[in-house]
Amino acid sequence: MTGTRTTRRRLVDRIRDSGLGLFFGALFGVALVAQSFAGWATFNDDQTSARLQPVSWLEYVTSSSFAADVAENWQSEYLQFVLYIVATVWLVQRGSTESGELDQVGPQSDEREHVREHALPGSPRWAAASGWRLWLASHSLGLVMGAIFVASWAAQAVTGHVAHDEQQLLDLEAPTGLAGYVASADFWNRTLQNWQSEFLAVGSMVVLSIYLRERGSAESKPVGAAHGDTGVEG
């Protein structure tokens, strides 16, 4: 019984320690599945209106139409994070929890970043290295986020082009090349709709966190902190 309790306790601790990631992972899964069913219904409505045969759910989720819709949202989200990660190295916002401290602009010293001879016992191995390994360790977050953005934007372009040409053929119009689609108003209208909403959301968080609080949240200053306190989190 003691061993069972210990195992159960370890499992509970692991779930607690990963609660934030698990929570948003679950929300992502639910939202993606819900989107697939809603999109499937909309797609089949369009098929019926065009006097075409409805498709199965599996056919829809493996179609270019569904892939384009998913990739379109992913690329804008990762663009938001890439820009934010890089911008916060050099730019500050007085009073915001989303900003670094006002006198800490740009790459910080080796001592502050715990690299090379200043690496701690628990630091990642490459933090104590030099050359390209330290450079990769120093920029790994931005590089990976940027790579995901580029990949998802490319996926949006390719799958969106396929879906666009399928619609062109249904409308008895000539298909366009990939370059023509990427340069089209339709592609940029869909892309910029997502970008502007992401920029608004990030900008709102930066500014609103100066004046508003959420007790207990790591994204908020302590309730009693002054509006001008910068880089302070609860």
N, C-alpha and C positions, 0 to 999 in steps of 0.2 A: 504493500500500500504506500509506503514511504517513497519508493522509487517511482510509482505512478504519479504521486503528488508532485515530486520534484520535476519530472518530465513535463507535467502539465504546467507547472509554474514557469519553467523555462520557455515553453511555447507562448504562454501569456506575455512574458517579458519581451520576447522577440516581436510579437505582434504590436505591443505597446511602443517598443523602440522604433518600429517602422510604420507607425500608425498613419502619419501624414502621407507617405508614399502609397500605402495600401488604400487609403481613403480616396485619393485622387485617381489611382489606378482603377479602382472599382467604378468610380463615377465615369471615367473615360470609357470603360467597357460597356456600361449601361447606355451611355449617350450614343456610342457608335452603333450598337445594336438597334437602339430606337431610331437613329437616323436611317439605318438601312431599311427598316420597315416603312417609315414615313416616305423615304425616297422611292422605294419600290411601289408604293401605292400611287404616288404622283406620276412615276414613270409609266405605269400601266394605264392610268387615266389618259395620259398623252397618247399612248399606243392605241387605246380604244377610240379616242377622238380622231386619230389619223386612219382608223379602220385597219389597224394592224393587230397581230396576235399578241396578247399579253404574255409576259415572260414570267418564269418562276423566280422565287426569291434568290435561289442560288445563282441563276443566270444574271440577275441584276447586280448582286454584290461582287461578281467577277467581271462586270462590264466596265467599259471606259467611262461611262457616265458617273457611276458611283465612285470610281477611283479619282476622277477629276474633282468631284465635290469634296472628297476627303483631303486630297493633297492641297487643294486650294486653301483650306483652313490651316493645315499644318504649316505650310510655308510662311504664312503671315505670323503665326505664333512664334516660330523660331527666328524669324527676322526681328521681331520685337525683342526677344531675349538677346540676340547677338548685338544689336544696336545698344541695348541697355547695358550689357556687360562692358562693352568697349567705351561707351560714353561716360560711365561712372568712374573710369580710370582718370579722366581729365576734367570732367565737369562736376560741379557741386550745386546744391540747392540749400540755402540756409534754412534750418529748421526742419528739414525733411528726414524721415527715417530711411528713405531710399537713397540718401546721399552719403558719401564719405565725409569725414571731418574737413572743415574749410581749409585747413593748412596742410592737408595731405592729398595733393593733386599729383597725378602721374605715378609711374612705377615707384614703389617704395624701396627702402634700403634692404640689403641682404639680411641685416639683423631683424628688421621688422617682419620680413617675409619668411624668416627662419630657413634660409637656404645657404648652401655651401658650408662654411665652417660654423654657421649659426643654426644648422639643422638640429632639431630636437630628437630625443630617442624614439618618439613615435612618428616622426615625419616620414612621408613617402620616400622610398629609396632614392629616387632621382632628385629629390630636393637637395641632397648632399653632393650631387654630381656637378658637372660643368659642361660647357659647350652645348651641342644640340639637344642633349637629354634634359638639361636644365631649362633650355628654351621651350621645349615641348611641354615640360611639366608646368612652366610658368604661364603658358597660353592654351593649355589643353581644353579648358571649358569653352572659350571662345571658338577654338578651332573645331571642336566637335559640334557645337551648336551651329556654327557656320556651315559645316559640311551637311548637316541634316537639312538646313534651310535650302542649300543649293540642290540637294537631291530631291527634296519635296517640290521645289519650284520646277525642276526639270520634269518630274513626274506629272505635275499639273499641266505643263505645256504639252507633253506628249499625249496624255490621256484626254486632255481637253481638245486637242487637235483631232484625235480620232472621233470623239463624240460630236464635234462640230462638223466634221466631214460626213458622218453618218446622217446628221440632220440635213446637210446640204443635199445629199443624194435623195433623201425623202422629199425634199422640196423641189426636186428636179433641177438643182443648180450644181454648178461645177465645184468640185472639192478644191481646197486650197492646200498649198504646201505648208510644212511646219513653220518655216520662217515667216510666211505670209500670215499664218494664224497668230504667232507670237507678236507680230507687229500690228495686229488688228485692234480696232477699238473694243471689240467684244472681250478679247483677252485682258486688256488693260483695265476695262471697266470692272470686270470680276476681280482682278488683282487689287486694284486701288480701293475698292469697297472694303476689302479685308484690311489693307494696310492702314487706312485712315482710322478705322475703329480701334486697332491695336495701339496706334500712337496716342489716340485720345485717352484710352484706358490707362496707359502707363503715365502719361502726363498728369492725369487726374489723381492717380495714386501718389505721385511725387508731391503735388501741391496740397492735396487734402490731408496727407499725413503730417503736415506742418501744424494744422489747427484742430484736427479731429483725433479721437483716441478710441481704442478698443481694448478694454482692460484684459490683461493676460495674454494678448497677442504679441508674437515676436515681430510683427509688422507694424506695431504701434509703439509710440513713446509711452512711458508711464503716464498715468492720467494727470499727475501733478507736475509733469515736466513743462518747462517754459516753451512757448511756441518757437523761440529762437534756438533752442537746443538742437544741434545737428548731429546726425549719425547715432542718435541714442535710441535704443530699442528696449522694449519691455522684457 
